[in-house]
Every structure is written in structure tokens, then in C-alpha cells.
């Protein structure tokens, strides 16, 4: 029996538990997501008005308005001015498996040129005075005491067999179960332990998935341009032809993707790297429609989805179609890259292939996996994120204030999220600016280093990271950067 504190919306079969620890808005969002995924709310279904649903559930109307807006942004709902909010065309979590694409033909890019291109992004001194590279979170804030506690727990309680030579290609079931639950509640990922594979970070996952796709006959994969150069290199090394897709303020250009002959695509829909765009709701819908029409696979890189400073994070694209979207997460941006741990939530027919490839590449140490499982299960990752979000938000705001004063002609692009933003400067000689900045003790990357298809009319600028820069150093760092840019 429901308690008197529970509220029920009979038209939608939605429950709200006022005694639960989760915020009411989060409960409503998750209840609606579940109803759509499970097929209880069909595509095109008209939802109650925000006022009517708020009355049924005894919530403030603002809670319902924000919940609807969040689900519109995630692609679960469609809202048009003057019309009712309706359920979008979303595939339920139990959708049929996707047959792998079988189209043929590819050419491999010059690997040496790709390596050289990647290395150009590392301009800057090895131990800079001001580190503006977007490579890591604040390593000094790593929760050593909490992590050490989990290490001790694992060493004390893990059976002797844990120290053996494990052959489970998916990784420790304890970690897979914990991460499936974490990804579900924090990012809206629809998966379970059986469909999770523990990887050597997101890069390890991209490499394994690239190889798995190549073995199934996939020859061409699209990626965002600009995008993470290492992913381009890894996919090329897997034998895939990498196609560059343009990105604007609404994310990847799905129209350009649709006229390409790509058989898969790698995207970062929650926070595109390095331009910082969020994939617009209509493009999320169009991207999934493209995948269904082409029998294609979408690989979702959610490298820093936990960090959003202006609103709630956008839920994972994977939750809309778990059999056509692979979800990738890691602790590189939340804890530290040195842990080399990530995870992939996969369609059922890819799990074993990807898991075996991860294992063949060395996998991730079992004791480390069990340590992370204990760390997440005890709520330490959530506590760490709650501590660090206001810190990174403050650092970002300090840099923006300094840029407004020192570089008034520059333009900052990207949402208030993650650990970096892009600073566009017309006509900037990026390479020269990075070299001069390095002489002044500033490590910074040029935007052009992330492009697969350089062109004379591409915007120029710098990628400015703030994970490693104390808030108090922001003004001096930008003053020195402005001086370096002025000199070139």
C-alpha cells in the first residue's frame, strides 16, 4: 500500500514518494522516462498540462515545468508553442537487437600524420606556472582518504581468489552492477550489469569498439570536427575510415551525417569537445532516426556529463535507444586519469566482442575495479562531485571575468559545464600564440589541433581549461595570455 505521503497521477501511472531522499523533480523526470522507455507512454501521447499534472501530484507547477523542460532537452518529449507537450518517438528499452551493418570499402588515413597532428596539441611547458590545458580535473583534490578506505576494505574483505588470473572479459561483476545503477540514476542510462564492460578509460573503449565494428564489416565511422584527436587516431588504427562531421552551436550537423556514407558515429551530445555545445533536442531525435534508417550505431562519449553549472545535466542519449547507442563513461574527469577506468553500456550483441578486446589489451586490475566499486557504492563519488562542482564553477567564472577585461574582443563559446571552454579569437596564429604562452609559463592548446579537416576559413582560438587552475590565479593567467597573444 502506498503511504499517505505518496502521490499518484492515474492518467500517466506516475508515482511520487515524498518520503524518498530524491528531489521531487528528479522523481517525476525518472518516472516519466521509465514510462516512455517501457512503452507505457507511446510516441505521440499528449501529456497533461503542467498545471493539471501539478494539481494531481500536489506539486508546485514550477517543478513540473522544469521536469518537462529537462525531458524535452533529452529528447523524450516534444514541445511546441501553443500545442500540448507530447511523447517523442523513443524506442523502448526492450527494443529488438540491431543487425550489424555490412557495407564495405575504406581507406586508412596516414597514421604518422595523425600522430603528428595530435602532438601539436601538447604545446606548453611540462611544468607550467599556469596550466590551462583541459586534460584533467584538480588532481590535488583527489579524495585520497576515502579512496584509501576503499582500498583497505577490498584488501581486508576480498577472497583470495580475487588475486588470481581472472578471465571475465566484462570486468568485476561488483563494479558493473554498481556502475549500472550509478549511470542509471545520474545520467539516465538504461542498462544492467550484464551489458556493462569495464574498460581502460574511454580511449580503451573507443579502441575496442572500433575493432569490433571493423570485424563486423563496418568500414566508415563519422566523428565530430573539431573533436578529440586521439579518438580519430584510435579509430583509424582499428582500420576504419574516419569521416569528419561539422559542429555548430547545436552540436553535430546531422544533415551532413545523413548525406554521408558513415555506418556509425561517435558523438559527445551532453557537452561536445572542444566547442562545448549540447546536442539540440531536434538533432537528438534526428540522430536516432538516422541510426534506425541506416542500421547504424551511435557511440556516446559522456566524458564529463556530471559537471553542469547552469542547470541539471542533460540525460544520456543512450536512454532513448539502448540497442542503437553505446554509452561511454569514465572517472578521468571526475577523479583522475591515472585510474585508467571507464565503462561501456553496450547492446547485447556487442558485449562479448568488446569485452574480449579489452581483455586482450590488458584490461584493468581487478583490485582497482573492486576499490572503485566500494568507493561508488559508499557514496564517495557523489560526495566528491558535490564538493567539486562549486569549485570548478567558481574557477570558470573567474576566468570569464578576467577575459572580459583583458580580451574584450575574444568570444567564449560552450555551455557552463565541464572543465574547459573555447576562446575564439579572429585571425589568431594559434601555434605562435601557444609557443609564446609557453615561454611565459602558460600551457594552453590551440583549437586547430582538434580539427581533422583544416580549412582557411575555420574559426581560430584556444581551448582554455580550468580544472588545474586555482581561482585566485585566473586574473594573472589571463593577463599573461593576453600579452602573449598581443605579441604574436
Phi, psi and omega in degrees: 000138177286146178285167180292345179278346179283149175233144187229132174256101188297328182294332183249355186055049181245130178251146172233125181253108183287347177270351182286153180287338182289144176301150183300319180296318179297321177298315181295316179301314183292322179297319179290319176304311182299317181296323180287314181297321183280356177086005178287332173248111185276159176305134180090350180298132178278129178271157176299156174298157180301324180292317181293316181292322177299321178294318180296320185266358182057047177246162171290148181299327180301324178298316181290319178302314181293322178296314177300316182298320179297316182286333171295315180298327181277350177095005179279330182236159176236129180233132176230144183300130178082002181233158179294153172286133183232161177285133178284172179280092183245136176281133180293159183298338181264024183298157181295152179298153181267130174288134183294142178297154182228015181289151190241169173104125179198157169231140182269132176290164180291110184297322181297319178295323179294320178297314180298321179297318179296319184294333180296341181280356184257023178296140181132156183291152183293324178236075187286157172290319179235111183263104180255016177282142183270041190268341186200162171284187177287104184291334177291342180268003180305131185284075187299317184296314180294320179295317179298325178296320178292322176301313181297320179298315181295315181295329181280323191253340183292138178292160182302328182299338179299332182277002181277188181266094185283147182240009177289107186291342182277343184105178183298129181297329179299316181287321180298320180293316181295317182289327176298318178292318180297311181296328179293313184279330184265333185233002178072026180279134180258097182203179173215178185301327183291338182255010178259143172232129177277131187234169175277070184073180179292326179297320177297322178293316180299317179298313181294317181293321177302316178295320180295319179294318180300320181291341180264006176100359176288135181240337184229133178229139179264146173223161180290144179224112007288156179200183184288114187299325182299323178296319177301315181295315182296319180292323176295320179293336176282357178095014181262145170279126185261121181257132181273128177246131182294154180233140173230198185292349177253012178097201184298143179280099184290332177296318177294322177298320185295329181267000175274175176253030178293146178250355177201166180212142175249121184224160172238080190289333183281332182195087186301140180246125013255003187280347172077018180279154169258133179297121184297150183308316182292331178282328174301315179297316181293324180296316179292325176297319176300316181298320180292318182293325183265358189055042186256167180247137174254128177253118185259113179268105181253062191291333181214035185297343181284347184254102174222129190250348183253349181190181176293145178300148174288133180295161184295142174297328183304326181298341179279335183199079187296342180269355178239354182236128171266130180257130179241128176225167178199174176255011183297321181267340180269324181242286180193140178298331184296340178292335178050048179230131175217185181208152177233127172263116194242155165299151188304323186282356179255347190301307185294316181299311180295318180300318179294323179291322176296317179297317180296332179276000178116339178062200180234136183307136184298319181296323177294321178298315180293326176296314178296322178300314179295319181300313181289318183297327179279000178084010183289326178295317178299317179296318179297317179297319178297325178290320190274334182304309179294333178294310181292324177299317179297319179295319178297313181295324178295319178294318180297320178296320180291321179296319179301329181272317187270331184227065187294340181271352179279157181234126178269131178238154180110150180286168178281086185199167172069207184236016181200165169216168180255133180252108181272131180224115184300132174071016182288133169278093189299314183299314180294321180295320180293321178295314180295321176298320178300322178295334180266010177085020181246125175261120182210154182249148176271146180298323182298337180295345183256008182263137175270336182235081181299144178210150184297331184267006177294141174300149179247152179172194184230150173264120185251115178261149181231009179298324185256006185253117177300147181302322182294340182268358188298313185296315181293321180298316181289326176299316179293321179295318178298321178295319179296318180293325178295323182292336182255000000 
